[in-house]
């Protein structure tokens, strides 16, 4: 008998690491033959069209909407929230959502930060939480770089979100943490010994090295418009690199257009011909892009881990990353890449320069990166953690029901 699993996330169509993790679990569960997964998406923004909105009286009578859709061919159900302009309302239980979740055998939340799981506070099923980070570090860069009114609003909402976070962590049957960095934050709330490390798995058959591909450019992939990614720092570091190494490879940025500050720096440093904005790409296009790169660079202020790091490593790329939290779980300095201080443009530039100057170093680090990806972050290895915990919880629930 197959068991139904609800994979609950926030606005499934947003893309990024949380969506990648949701798709990973969806695939793993379907292929197990034991579980039947279904994706449920929760309202993520003040303007969510399925929500009752304070600024839209027309929505007051219709109530919270349930909308069915597909993303990349995968079906999902999207739930609105009451008064979605108020952030905390998106975390609160809804009667129709609770009723739906109680119809599953197991509920797995896949979220950027824990407060979302409070939406299942009244659900009487085994409930699991996977989180990339915790609330305060997740929004630190956004608070710092936001406009004054937005900054005040985020600052005011953070303590309230943290209250929901503490409650959410405590109702979870198990907390899966993306990285050691995330796990330490979880244990600061729940105590030592709680939580379990559970990284996203990478399809190492799709993401693999292609030795015959010419290595053409330096690469960064991700949600480039997210202030946490600090693309302005990467542009500054690349400008330094070009001054020191005039024939340095191009920098390819794959994802949404970077924030205005980064765009201004591209113009200021005369980099419009060497910084190539590639725009968002479909997942199926990414392996070939990684395979054509010389190295991968991440300039973030904070990361739960950075699934793009794992994809790059699986493709045999040496990685240069800021020591931004989760990256230390994947990257071993001077073995699979380089870790540099957060916010240090010179250190980032120097690390890229070392790789450009030494093809043998690139090859050695890239080979080790691929090895680590296979040993620790393959689909099979990453899936094992989840499947074992699910079986344990369901067996315990069956024993309880029989008793």
Order of alpha helices (4+ residues) and beta strands (2+ residues): beta-alpha-beta-beta-beta-alpha-beta-beta-alpha-alpha-beta-alpha-beta-beta-alpha-beta-alpha-beta-alpha-beta-alpha-beta-alpha-beta-alpha-alpha-alpha
